[in-house]
Amino acid sequence: MIRSQCAFWSAAICIGATIGCGSAMATEGGASLYVPGLHGPGAGIVPPPGFYFENDFYSYSGRLSASTRTQIGGAVLANVKVEARANFATPTWVTPLQIFGGNLGFAVALPFGDPRVSAGAVIAAPRLGRAFGIKQRDSAFLFGDPVVTSFVGWHAGNFHWQVGAAVNVPSGTYRDGALSNLSFNRWIGDIYAAATWLDPKIGLDISGTVGLELNGKNDDTDYKSGNAVHADLAISQYLSKEFSVGALFSHYQQISADSGAGASLGPYKGRVTAVGGTIGYSFNVAGTPVSARLKVLREVSTENRPQGTIALVSVAFPIGHAPPAAPPPEPVPGAKVVKH
């Protein structure tokens, strides 16, 4: 059923939305806690109390303009190419506790994967001890920093909203001086608010999210990444009880510049705008509702960042119970509704 499945799926994806190894090239190491497109359909909906699990596979491929320099691992590089394949496992607990009528929940995202960075030219590498002007390439299977999230969600008819905060805990396998890292090696906070208008009668979902990312300093490199704002808009239509399609729009922009003794390029700032689409499908496995979603976004406008393509494949389901079923929605006009 659209409403119950949407409620479960969207909360799971929202909870995991602050995780990630983003493609930023202004914040240190080419990494941002915010990932464009991860806040998708149903972003404001929190499911009923219970335990849930979500798995997100993240893929990114991008290239920085040859005329633009960036800084990674203490080195100043040019003609940089980024390839990232990472997985994020996120268990979630929505508690029966309420705050001003909204359900309180917690989640922990555990990342691991293989980020790959190559540079056509090394301009300066005081920490790496490498010769200048030569190509460099680095990749490794790594564990990232855990991200702890807390959120509260409310419902009023077709309108759903939530507020939350996430904290990146710098405890992953950070490699000092390496080009490739999945760990940020710095404290990062992200405060966000999300809202969803979902009409189960016509199957239309309009969701939006805004947030503020607060970056700490990497003590190993003495690099202080700037703070940033981000926003997402998702518009999707359910063509049946199980299948939906939609459009995604994302924007990320630093509002303060990078700083610190390790910021060799000075007051660096970055921004990116990405657009794309999404396909969602819900099904049952041994009586357990499962929601799967594919998202693909293309970065269409960038500054001090690579320009590339993002793909996200997400699967989410409840653990130990199924959310209470809602009455089936009325058929969407012109849509073929699958009967069971």
C-alpha positions in Angstrom: 0.0 0.0 0.0 1.3 3.4 -1.0 1.0 5.1 2.3 2.4 2.5 4.6 5.2 1.5 2.2 6.0 5.2 1.5 6.2 6.0 5.2 8.6 3.2 5.9 10.8 3.8 2.9 11.1 7.5 3.1 12.0 7.5 6.8 14.7 5.0 6.1 16.2 7.0 3.3 15.9 10.3 5.3 17.7 8.7 8.3 20.5 7.7 6.0 20.5 10.9 4.1 23.3 12.6 6.0 25.7 9.7 5.5 28.1 9.6 2.6 31.4 10.2 1.0 30.4 13.1 -1.2 32.3 14.5 -4.2 33.2 17.9 -2.8 36.5 19.4 -3.7 36.3 22.5 -1.7 36.0 20.8 1.7 39.2 18.9 2.5 39.9 15.5 0.9 37.1 15.8 -1.6 34.5 14.7 0.9 31.3 16.1 2.2 28.8 14.6 4.7 26.0 15.7 2.5 25.3 13.6 -0.6 23.2 15.2 -3.4 20.0 13.2 -3.9 20.0 11.1 -0.8 17.0 13.1 0.6 14.4 11.8 -1.8 10.6 11.0 -2.0 9.0 10.9 1.4 11.8 12.8 3.1 9.6 14.1 5.8 7.9 10.9 6.9 9.0 8.9 10.0 7.6 5.3 10.3 5.8 3.8 13.3 7.9 2.8 16.3 10.1 -0.2 15.7 13.4 -1.3 14.3 14.4 -0.9 10.6 17.4 -1.5 8.4 18.6 0.3 5.3 21.4 -0.5 2.9 22.7 2.2 0.5 25.2 1.5 -2.3 26.8 4.7 -3.5 28.6 5.2 -6.8 30.3 8.4 -8.0 32.4 9.2 -11.1 33.6 12.7 -11.7 36.5 14.8 -13.0 37.8 18.2 -11.9 38.7 20.7 -14.7 42.4 20.5 -15.6 42.7 24.3 -15.0 41.3 24.0 -11.4 43.6 23.0 -8.5 42.4 21.2 -5.4 43.9 19.9 -2.2 43.8 16.3 -0.9 45.8 14.7 1.9 48.1 17.7 2.2 48.9 17.8 -1.6 47.9 20.4 -4.2 46.7 18.5 -7.3 45.4 19.2 -10.8 43.5 17.2 -13.4 41.9 15.1 -10.6 39.5 12.2 -11.3 37.4 10.7 -8.6 35.8 7.2 -8.6 34.0 6.1 -5.4 32.1 2.9 -4.7 30.9 2.7 -1.1 28.2 0.9 1.0 26.4 2.3 4.0 24.6 0.0 6.4 22.1 1.9 8.6 20.2 0.3 11.5 17.4 2.5 12.8 15.2 2.6 15.9 12.0 4.7 16.0 11.1 4.8 19.7 7.6 5.0 21.2 8.8 8.2 23.0 7.2 11.4 21.8 8.5 15.0 21.8 5.7 17.5 21.3 3.6 14.7 19.7 6.3 13.5 17.4 8.2 10.2 17.5 11.8 10.2 18.5 14.2 8.0 16.6 17.9 7.2 16.3 20.1 5.7 13.5 23.8 4.8 13.0 25.3 4.6 9.5 28.4 2.4 9.1 30.3 3.1 5.8 32.9 1.0 4.0 34.1 0.9 0.4 36.8 1.7 -2.2 37.3 5.4 -3.0 39.8 5.9 -5.9 41.6 9.2 -6.7 43.9 9.9 -9.5 45.8 13.2 -10.3 47.3 14.1 -13.6 49.7 16.5 -11.9 51.1 16.9 -8.4 51.7 20.7 -7.9 53.0 20.5 -4.3 53.2 17.7 -1.9 55.0 18.7 1.3 53.4 15.9 3.4 53.6 13.2 0.8 57.3 13.4 0.0 56.7 12.8 -3.7 58.2 14.3 -6.8 56.3 17.2 -8.4 54.8 17.1 -11.8 54.1 13.3 -11.9 50.9 11.4 -12.0 49.6 9.9 -8.8 46.9 7.3 -8.2 45.6 5.9 -4.9 42.8 3.4 -3.9 42.1 1.1 -1.0 39.3 -0.7 0.8 38.5 1.4 3.8 36.1 1.8 6.7 34.6 5.3 7.1 33.5 7.2 10.2 30.2 6.2 11.8 27.4 8.8 11.6 25.0 9.0 14.5 21.6 10.6 13.7 18.7 11.6 16.0 15.3 12.8 14.6 11.7 13.6 15.5 8.8 13.3 13.1 5.2 14.4 13.0 2.1 13.7 10.9 -1.1 15.7 10.0 -3.2 14.2 7.3 -1.3 14.2 4.0 1.4 16.4 5.5 4.5 14.9 7.3 7.6 16.6 8.6 10.7 15.9 10.7 13.7 17.6 12.1 17.0 16.0 12.9 20.7 16.2 13.5 23.6 14.0 12.5 27.2 13.8 13.8 30.1 12.3 12.0 32.4 10.6 14.6 36.1 10.7 13.4 37.0 7.1 14.2 37.4 5.4 10.8 40.5 4.2 9.0 42.0 7.5 8.1 45.3 7.4 6.3 47.4 10.5 6.9 49.0 11.8 3.7 47.0 9.5 1.4 45.0 10.7 -1.6 42.2 8.2 -1.0 40.2 8.2 2.3 36.7 7.2 3.3 37.2 8.7 6.8 36.8 12.5 7.2 39.1 12.6 10.3 37.1 15.6 11.6 33.9 16.2 13.5 31.0 17.2 11.3 27.5 18.1 12.3 24.4 18.4 10.0 21.1 19.9 11.1 18.2 19.4 8.8 14.4 19.8 8.4 12.3 17.8 5.9 8.7 17.9 4.8 6.5 15.7 2.6 3.0 16.2 1.1 1.7 12.8 0.1 -1.8 12.3 -1.3 -2.4 8.5 -1.4 -5.5 9.0 -3.5 -3.6 10.4 -6.5 -0.2 8.9 -5.6 1.6 12.2 -5.7 4.6 12.9 -3.4 6.3 16.3 -3.1 9.2 16.4 -0.6 11.8 19.0 0.3 14.8 19.1 2.7 17.0 21.9 3.8 20.1 21.6 6.0 23.2 23.2 7.5 26.5 21.3 7.5 29.0 22.4 10.2 32.6 21.2 9.7 35.4 20.8 12.2 39.2 20.8 11.7 41.4 17.9 10.7 44.1 18.1 13.3 46.5 15.9 11.3 46.5 18.3 8.4 45.5 21.5 10.2 42.8 22.0 7.6 39.5 23.6 8.6 36.7 22.9 6.1 34.1 25.6 5.6 30.4 25.3 6.6 27.7 24.8 3.9 24.0 24.8 3.3 22.1 22.2 1.2 18.6 21.7 -0.2 16.8 18.9 -2.0 13.5 18.7 -3.8 11.8 15.4 -5.0 8.6 15.1 -6.9 7.4 11.6 -7.6 4.3 9.9 -8.9 3.1 6.4 -8.0 1.8 4.7 -11.1 0.6 1.7 -9.0 0.8 0.6 -5.4 4.3 -0.8 -5.9 5.9 1.4 -8.6 6.9 5.1 -8.7 8.9 7.5 -10.8 10.1 11.0 -10.0 12.5 13.9 -10.5 15.3 15.0 -8.1 16.9 18.4 -7.6 19.8 19.1 -5.2 22.1 22.1 -4.3 25.1 22.3 -2.0 27.0 25.6 -1.3 29.7 26.6 1.1 28.8 29.7 3.1 32.3 30.0 4.8 35.7 29.3 3.2 38.2 26.7 4.1 40.9 27.9 6.5 43.8 26.8 8.7 47.6 26.5 8.2 47.0 23.4 6.0 44.7 25.2 3.5 47.4 25.9 0.9 44.9 27.3 -1.6 43.5 29.9 0.7 39.8 30.7 1.2 38.5 28.0 -1.0 34.7 27.6 -1.5 32.6 25.0 -3.5 29.1 24.6 -4.8 27.2 22.1 -6.9 23.8 21.7 -8.4 22.6 18.3 -9.5 19.4 17.0 -11.3 18.2 13.5 -11.9 15.5 11.0 -11.6 14.4 8.1 -9.4 12.5 4.8 -9.7 11.0 3.1 -6.7 9.5 -0.4 -6.2 8.0 -2.0 -3.2 7.5 -5.8 -2.7 7.2 -8.4 0.0 9.7 -11.1 1.1 8.2 -13.8 3.4 5.6 -11.3 4.6 8.2 -8.5 5.2 7.7 -5.3 3.2 10.8 -4.3 1.3 11.3 -1.0 -0.5 14.0 -0.5 -3.2 14.9 2.7 -5.0 17.3 3.7 -7.7 18.5 7.4 -8.0 20.7 8.8 -10.7 21.8 12.5 -10.7 24.1 14.5 -13.0 26.0 17.5 -11.6 25.2 20.3 -14.0 26.8 23.3 -12.4 29.9 23.2 -10.2 32.5 25.5 -8.7 35.7 24.2 -7.2 34.4 20.7 -7.5 34.5 17.8 -9.9 31.6 17.4 -12.3 30.2 13.9 -12.5 27.4 11.4 -12.1 25.9 10.0 -8.8 24.1 6.7 -8.5 22.4 5.4 -5.4 20.7 2.0 -5.0 18.9 1.6 -1.7 17.0 -1.2 0.0 15.1 -0.8 3.3 12.9 -3.1 5.4 11.6 -3.4 9.0 13.3 -5.8 11.4 11.1 -8.2 13.5 7.8 -6.7 12.5 5.9 -5.0 9.7 4.4 -1.5 10.0 0.7 -1.5 10.5 -1.1 -1.6 7.1 -3.1 1.4 5.9 -6.2 1.1 3.8 -5.3 0.7 0.1 -5.4 4.1 -1.8 -7.8 4.8 -4.6 -6.4 3.9 -8.0 -4.4 6.6 -9.7 -6.3 7.9 -12.7 -4.9 6.3 -15.9 -2.5 4.0 -13.9 -2.6 0.2 -14.0 -3.0 -1.0 -10.5 -1.6 -4.5 -9.8 -4.1 -6.7 -7.9 -3.1 -9.4 -5.5 
